[in-house]
Amino acid sequence: MNTQTALGAGGFDIPDPATLPSLKDVVSDAEWTLRCELAATYRLCAMHGWTDLVFTHISARLPDEDGEERFLINPYGVMFDEMTASCLVKIDLDGNICSETPYFINPAGFTIHSAIHANRDDAGCVIHVHTPYGVAVSVQNGGLRRYTQFAMTVINDLAYHDYEGIALDLDERARIVSDIGTKSLLMLRNHGTLTVGPNCAIAFLRMYFLENACKTQILAQAAGEGALHEEPPEMADTVAGQAAAAFTPGMGDNLVWPGLMRKLARQNPGHDR
C-alpha cells in the first residue's frame, strides 16, 4: 500500500491505532518484539516531552528478510503517546511501504534515518527529535558546552550537521553520513537532535543524556555566560570513560529499560497492542 491508497476522498484517513487488529500472530516473533520496543520508545519520548506533534521520527532496523533490509517507522498522523506495535509501518531503505497497512508515512522523514541506517551497521535504532532545548542549543555557535555532567557524558560522541532546510533532498544523505562519521549523536544545526544505538534502549538513553545536557545548558545560560564555569576537554574525556558502560549492550539498557517499561505500564499502557 502506498501513500495514495491511504488517502481518503476528503483528505487524510488516519485510523485510531487502538482499533487495529493485532499483528502479534501475523509477524515473526523477532519482528513483534522489535515492534513492541519501538512503540514503547515513541511513548517514552512523549512521556519526556520530546515530541513535535507528528513531525519527528524514530526508526528501527528489522532482522533481514531474505537478504532484504526492512525498517519500522511511525505512521504519519499518529501521535507518539498513542503509538502501538501493530500500527508501525514496515518500509525498505527507499521508504517504500512493504506490508499491508491502512496508514502512510512521511517519506521526507525517513531521509535522515535512511542515510544512517544504510551506512552504519550499528544503527539498530535512530531517534530524531525537535525539542525547544535541543533546538535552542543547535542554534548556538558554540553548540553543546562542557557545563554539566550530562554534557560531558556525551559531548565526545557528538557531531554536527549544518542546516539545509527540510530534509527533502536525498543528496543531503551523503553529507549527513560524512558529518556523523562513527559518532552516535548528531546535532542538526537550527533543527534538532539525533541519537543512534544498537537497540531502542541505548538510543533512548543517549537521547536522555543529550536532551538533559541541552536543557541544563539553556537554564544555566540564564545567569549569563560570564557567570558559568566550563570544564576543560580533559574532564570530558574522564567522564566519557566513566560513563561508557552505560551505553554498552547488556549494561545500561538492562539497567534502565526494564524500569522504563514498568513506568510505561503504569502511566500509559497499550503500546504492545
C-alpha positions in Angstrom: 0.0 0.0 0.0 1.4 3.4 -0.9 0.6 6.9 0.2 -2.1 7.5 -2.3 -4.1 4.4 -1.3 -4.2 5.6 2.3 -5.7 9.0 1.4 -9.5 9.2 1.7 -11.6 11.2 -0.8 -11.9 14.0 1.6 -8.3 14.1 2.6 -6.3 12.1 5.1 -7.8 8.9 6.5 -5.9 8.1 9.7 -7.4 5.3 11.8 -7.2 5.3 15.5 -4.4 2.8 16.2 -6.3 1.4 19.2 -8.9 0.0 16.7 -6.4 -2.0 14.6 -6.2 -5.8 14.8 -3.1 -7.0 16.5 -0.2 -8.3 14.3 1.3 -10.4 17.1 0.3 -13.7 15.4 0.9 -12.4 11.9 4.6 -11.3 12.0 7.6 -13.2 13.3 8.4 -13.3 17.0 11.6 -11.1 16.3 9.5 -8.5 14.4 6.9 -8.4 17.1 9.5 -7.9 19.8 11.0 -5.0 17.9 7.6 -3.5 17.2 6.8 -3.5 20.9 10.2 -1.9 21.8 9.8 0.8 19.1 6.3 1.6 20.1 7.4 1.9 23.7 10.2 4.2 22.6 7.7 6.5 21.0 5.6 6.6 24.1 8.6 7.2 26.3 9.6 10.1 24.1 6.1 11.5 24.6 6.3 11.0 28.3 9.6 13.0 28.5 8.2 15.8 26.3 10.4 15.0 23.3 7.7 15.4 20.6 6.8 17.8 17.9 3.2 16.6 17.3 3.7 14.1 14.4 6.7 15.7 12.8 9.7 13.7 14.0 10.6 10.0 13.7 12.1 7.0 15.4 13.1 4.1 13.2 14.4 0.6 13.9 16.1 -2.0 11.7 14.3 -5.3 11.4 16.2 -8.6 11.1 17.0 -9.4 7.4 14.1 -10.8 5.4 15.5 -12.9 2.5 18.5 -10.7 2.3 16.4 -7.5 2.2 16.8 -4.7 4.8 13.5 -3.6 6.3 12.7 -0.9 8.9 9.9 0.1 11.1 8.8 3.8 11.4 5.8 5.7 12.6 2.6 6.1 10.5 2.1 9.8 9.7 -0.6 11.3 11.7 -0.4 9.1 14.8 0.7 10.8 18.0 3.7 9.5 19.9 1.7 8.8 23.0 -0.8 6.5 21.2 1.7 4.5 19.1 1.2 0.8 19.1 3.3 -2.2 17.9 0.6 -3.1 15.3 0.3 0.4 13.7 4.1 0.8 12.9 4.8 0.7 9.2 7.4 -1.6 7.6 9.4 0.1 4.9 12.5 -0.5 2.8 15.6 1.6 2.6 14.0 3.9 0.0 10.9 4.5 2.2 8.6 2.2 0.2 5.9 0.5 2.3 6.5 -3.3 2.4 3.4 -4.6 4.1 -0.3 -4.0 4.2 -1.3 -1.0 6.3 -4.1 1.5 6.5 -1.5 4.2 7.1 1.0 6.2 5.0 4.4 7.6 6.0 6.2 10.9 5.5 9.0 9.9 3.0 10.9 13.1 3.8 11.0 12.0 7.5 13.0 8.9 6.5 15.7 10.8 4.6 17.9 11.4 7.6 17.2 8.0 9.0 17.9 6.1 5.8 21.2 7.8 5.4 22.4 6.5 8.8 20.8 3.0 8.6 22.3 2.5 5.1 25.8 3.3 6.3 26.0 2.2 9.9 25.8 -1.4 10.8 25.4 -0.4 14.5 22.3 1.7 13.7 19.7 -0.6 15.1 17.6 2.4 16.2 17.7 6.1 15.2 15.9 8.7 17.3 15.4 12.2 15.9 13.5 14.9 17.9 12.8 18.6 17.8 12.7 19.9 21.4 12.8 23.5 22.4 16.0 23.0 24.4 17.7 20.8 21.8 16.9 23.3 19.0 18.0 26.2 21.3 21.4 24.6 21.7 21.6 23.7 18.0 21.4 27.4 17.0 24.3 28.4 19.3 27.7 28.9 17.6 29.4 27.0 20.4 27.0 24.1 20.3 26.9 21.9 23.4 29.3 23.1 26.1 31.0 21.2 28.9 28.9 22.8 31.6 27.4 19.7 33.2 27.9 16.0 33.8 25.1 15.4 31.4 27.0 17.1 28.6 30.4 15.6 29.4 28.8 12.1 29.3 28.1 12.5 25.6 30.0 15.5 24.2 32.9 13.5 22.8 30.4 11.3 20.9 28.6 14.3 19.4 28.9 15.5 15.8 27.3 18.5 14.0 25.4 18.8 10.6 24.7 22.2 9.1 21.1 23.1 8.2 20.0 22.6 4.6 16.2 23.1 5.0 13.6 20.5 5.5 15.2 17.1 4.6 13.7 16.6 1.2 16.9 16.5 -0.9 18.2 12.9 -1.0 21.7 14.3 -1.8 21.9 15.6 1.8 22.2 12.0 3.0 25.8 11.8 1.9 26.7 14.9 3.9 24.8 13.6 7.0 26.8 10.4 6.8 30.1 12.3 6.4 29.3 14.6 9.3 28.2 12.0 11.8 31.1 9.6 10.9 31.4 7.0 13.6 29.8 9.0 16.4 26.5 8.2 18.0 24.9 11.6 18.5 24.3 14.4 16.0 23.3 18.0 16.5 21.4 19.1 13.4 22.0 22.9 13.3 18.9 25.0 13.6 16.9 21.8 13.6 17.2 19.3 16.4 19.0 16.3 17.9 19.6 12.7 16.9 20.9 9.6 18.5 22.0 6.2 17.2 22.0 2.9 19.1 22.3 -0.8 18.5 18.8 -1.1 20.1 16.0 1.2 21.2 17.1 1.2 24.8 20.6 2.6 24.2 19.4 5.1 21.6 16.9 6.3 24.1 19.4 6.5 26.9 21.8 8.6 24.7 18.9 10.9 23.9 18.1 11.2 27.6 21.6 12.5 28.4 21.8 14.7 25.3 18.4 16.4 25.9 19.2 16.9 29.6 22.5 18.4 28.6 20.8 20.8 26.3 18.1 21.7 28.9 20.5 22.4 31.7 22.7 24.4 29.4 19.9 26.7 28.4 18.8 27.1 32.1 22.3 27.8 33.2 22.8 30.4 30.5 20.1 32.5 32.0 22.7 33.6 34.5 24.8 35.0 31.7 27.9 33.4 30.1 30.3 35.2 32.3 28.8 33.5 35.4 29.3 30.0 34.1 32.2 27.5 34.6 33.0 25.2 31.7 35.1 22.2 32.4 38.3 21.6 30.3 38.3 18.9 27.5 40.3 16.6 29.7 37.4 16.3 32.1 35.0 15.4 29.3 37.5 12.6 28.4 37.4 11.4 32.0 33.6 11.5 32.3 33.1 9.8 28.9 35.3 6.9 30.0 33.5 6.6 33.3 30.1 6.5 31.6 31.0 4.3 28.7 29.4 1.2 30.3 26.0 2.8 30.3 25.9 2.7 26.5 27.2 -0.9 26.2 24.6 -3.5 25.2 23.7 -5.6 28.2 24.7 -2.9 30.6 22.9 0.4 30.5 20.0 -0.9 28.5 19.4 -3.8 31.0 19.8 -1.4 33.9 17.4 1.3 32.8 15.0 -0.2 30.2 13.1 -2.6 32.4 12.3 0.2 34.8 11.1 2.4 32.0 8.8 -0.4 30.8 7.3 -0.7 34.3 6.8 3.1 34.4 5.2 3.0 30.9 2.9 0.1 32.0 1.7 2.3 34.9 1.3 5.6 33.2 0.5 4.8 29.5 -0.2 1.1 28.9 -1.1 -0.3 25.5 2.0 0.1 23.4 2.2 -3.7 22.9 -1.1 -4.0 21.1 
